[in-house]
Amino acid sequence: MTGSSAVWWGVIGASLACYGLKLAGLSVPDRVLEHPMTVRVANLIPVGLLGALIAVQVFATGQALALDARVVGLGVAVLLLVARAPFLVVVGAAALTAALVRLL
Amino acid sequence: MSPEAAEPTDRGVVVDSLGVGLATGAYGISFGAIGTASGLTLAQTCVLSLLMFSGASQFAFAGVVASGGNPVTGGVTAVLLGSRNMFYGLGMAPRLRVHGWRRLLAAHVVIDESTAMGVARESDRHARIGFYVTGTSIFVLWNLMTFVGALAGNALGDPRTYGLDAAVGAAFLALLWPRLTAWPQRIVAAIGALVAIGAVPLTPAGAPIIIGGAIAVAAGLWLTRGESDAEITDALEHPADQHHHDRPHSRDDTRDERGGS
């Protein structure tokens, strides 16, 4: 089965390369980490990253944009966050809302 | 700007992280089902979850194989998508400060969710708890569910039926929320979201996150360019890490009045 062994090479090779990239990011030396510019960048990363993650998680289906039950779930999450609800209440209510909207 | 007021307990961080871990790990069943449906063997599908452990990269690999592309093309696509984990590592490294074999283990769980649950924390202790608990719980559940999905195929249903996809978006929003107290942060988050949405139809899955995040960070650097390094470092340092005395940080109020940009 040469086809299957080629797939194995792809699986192992790409997995090692993906791991190497993760390790490289964690291995940047301390003096670079303590540089003020790195501090600024590292502290902006969560805000920009979370903004992008939320948008993709809620509006993307593969490479297409979609408005579906997830948007209603996010709306409920916003209302609960404004009302200062606890984290798991926000997350649970968003899931329940989306599941109910899909049932209708 | 008083994030200490809402500072969670260790237990709170663990519970939150396990919540995201369960919601995300459940998707392993989708990957298991899609992997074997794409023509990968059960072993290949499970090894991808064990060794690659990066959702978007794994789906990309399976997708290329399913569409008749060769495994090299699939591998290159997967690695390009996995490159964002390198930037996540850059964000997590100052919080984790790991060396030796611990770093080798920590690197494997550098993914979207563990980074999001880690970097958003105020103290380094909570950043570590959030990162490791989220990463480890997702790793265990993702691999377990990959195996189940690969065996059972699509018979068990879609996690979306239970609204789990909406749960992850809400979790990320709840993490972002306390950081949206000042205008530069609000603008950076909005730019990240809008650029990512714009990139979705144009780029492969996974890429919009790193493109949106990168442009938002660049915009944030430009917005705060007028502030001196000392001011910024002082404002961004985490109170829990400082050898501070019992004096209140009332200077933050005057800085807010002057505006950040």
Interface residues (C-beta under 8 A of the other chain):
Chain A: S4 A6 V7 W8 W9 G10 V11 I12 G13 A14 S15 L16 A17 C18 Y19 L21 K22 L23 A24 G25 L26 S27 V28 L33 P36 M37 T38 V39 R40 V41 A42 N43 L44 I45 P46 V47 G48 L49 L50 G51 A52 L53 I54 A55 V56 Q57 V58 F59 A60 G62 Q63 A64 L65 A69 R70 V72 G73 L74 V76 A77 V78 L81 F87 L88 V90 V91 G92 A93 A94 A95 L96 T97 A98 A99 L100 R102
Chain B: G12 V15 D16 G19 V20 A23 L40 T41 Q44 V47 L48 L51 M52 F53 S54 S57 F61 V65 N70 P71 V72 G74 G75 V76 A78 V79 G82 S83 N85 M86 F87 Y88 G89 L90 G91 M92 A93 P94 L96 V98 R103 L104 A106 A107 H108 V110 D112 T115 A116 V119 A120 R160 T161 Y162 G163 L164 D165 A166 A167 V168 G169 A170 A171 F172 L173 A174 L175 L176 W177 R179 Q185 V188 A189 A190 I191 G192 A193 L194 V195 A196 I197 V200 P201 T203 P204 A205 P208 I209 I210 I211 G212 G213 A214 I215 A216 V217 A219 G220 L221 T224 D229 I232 T233 L236
